[in-house]
Amino acid sequence: MTRREAREARQAAEAHEAAQAEQSGDRQPPAAPPVTGPTESPAQRDALEGLDFDSVITGPIARVDAADEPELESVGAIRHGSEHGHDHDHPVRALFGALDEEPESSQAESPLVWRQQNYLSHEDAPKRKRRWVRPLVVTVVVVAILGGLAGGAYAFFQPQIAKIVTALTPVDNDYTGNGTGEVMFTIKSGDTGDSIATNLHKAGVTKSYDAFYSLLLRQQPQVEFQPGVFKLAKGMSAQAALIALQDPASRVENTAVIPEGTAEKDILQIVADSTKIPLADLQKEAKSPAQYGLPPEAKTLEGFLFPATYTFAPGTTAKQAITTMVDRMFQALDDAGVKPADRWKTIVLASVVQREAGLKDDYPKVARVFLNRIAQGWDLQSDATVAYGTGNTHRVETTDAERADAANPYNTYVHPGLPVGPISNPGDLAINAVVHPATGPWMFFVTWNLKTGETIFSTTEAEHEAAVAKWQQWMKDNPGYE
């Protein structure tokens, strides 16, 4: 029904109720509505129960005074149905008719508003804004930027920081004091400051390599070490060790240190310097090698003075000193299983291997190359033998002219087979390499890196030429080596 019809029906009902009350003699005015809030009349309830609340979007209801607008009141929106339909039985029509039950001047809420407040809407409630997210994101970004800047700054300034830390932090790489106990420390001929620093640390004399070597580099003028045996102690400071190595009182008297591969004339000089035996006496006794039991082929003591560290008692004569060294070589040959009849050939080849080989593991290979060449009838072609024949006992490299000199009896480029005699005094390693050579087809070798002793072994001439080119390039890159 329309609102007008509903109003007329309401007025008729009120007139009817008033007439009944007048007839019954009840003159009391109708009770005032409760103050607790609006209630629903049966007509409103019936109208609201027929209304599909899913079809109505909750929101404020526009009120229009019935006197000004007799037509249907509007709501926020209608989801289903026609906006201009004239079906008076539509629940919305019934709803608006029921709303007219309230007095026009009343300020109480309508039943629809009441339903809006007491029934949940099917629309989702708006989500609360997470106001903490944005500050968190900003904080993370700022921290990341600052962290990146700090990391980049550290990477850029790290070398300077390391230097500062090193300068401010005490380095605990050195002992203090003169140490305790006793260590017999040997300096061999040819030892450098680097090797001495290494050996001191290995022997337990100094706490570290750096402690001694860095101290040595700061010395002005540079320190020159003398071969010999020195009485030191365990746990010495680098300064104390350096002083002791320069102090004649620390040197053990009558001690001679002879390195492997040293030639006869150099050994006699070392013994003379270490024992105070006159060099002339040693040279005189060396002219008669037969008196020491050497093979008949031996014309000198070359090859039969075993390289080792010797301590001679005071008063030792030249002949006694030489006898001691020769007997020690015989002992080494016997220990290697060399028969007396084979001593000469073994010593000759071992003396060449001693001068030509570099690294310890290369000794048996070098011996095999020379044995293969001899077996194939090839010339030995050892530069070390040529150099020895020129009187140079401290280098291996030779010139083209020296290798072509047939007047040199030790020139194995022009004279076949083994050289005419030993060219150095070999140690145990070279002797055992000749007795137990490696197995392999190698016919060539060249030590291409003179610093490390690395050697290339080749079977063909083409392989050897490539190895020689590598050695020549190394020589260009490292001037000063001969």
Secondary structure by P-SEA (a helix, b strand, c coil): ccaaaaaaaaaaaaaaaaaaaaaaccccccccccccbbbbcaaaaaaaaacccccccccbbbbbbcccccccccccccccccccccccccaaaaaaaaaaccccccccccaaaaaaaccccccccccccccaaaaaaaaaaaaaaaaaaaaaaaaaaaaaaaaaaaaaccccccccccccccccccccccccaaaaaaaaaaacccccaaaaaaaaaacccbbbbbbbbbbbbccccaaaaaaaaaccccccccbbbbcccccaaaaaaaaaaaccccaaaaaaaaccccccccccccccccccccbbbbbbcccccaaaaaaaaaaaaaaaaaaacccccaaaaaaaaaaaaaaccccccaaaaaaaaaaaaaaaccccccaaaaaaaacccccccccccccccccccccccccccccccccbbbcaaaaaaaabbbbcccccccccccccbbbbbbccaaaaaaaaaaaaaaaaaccccc
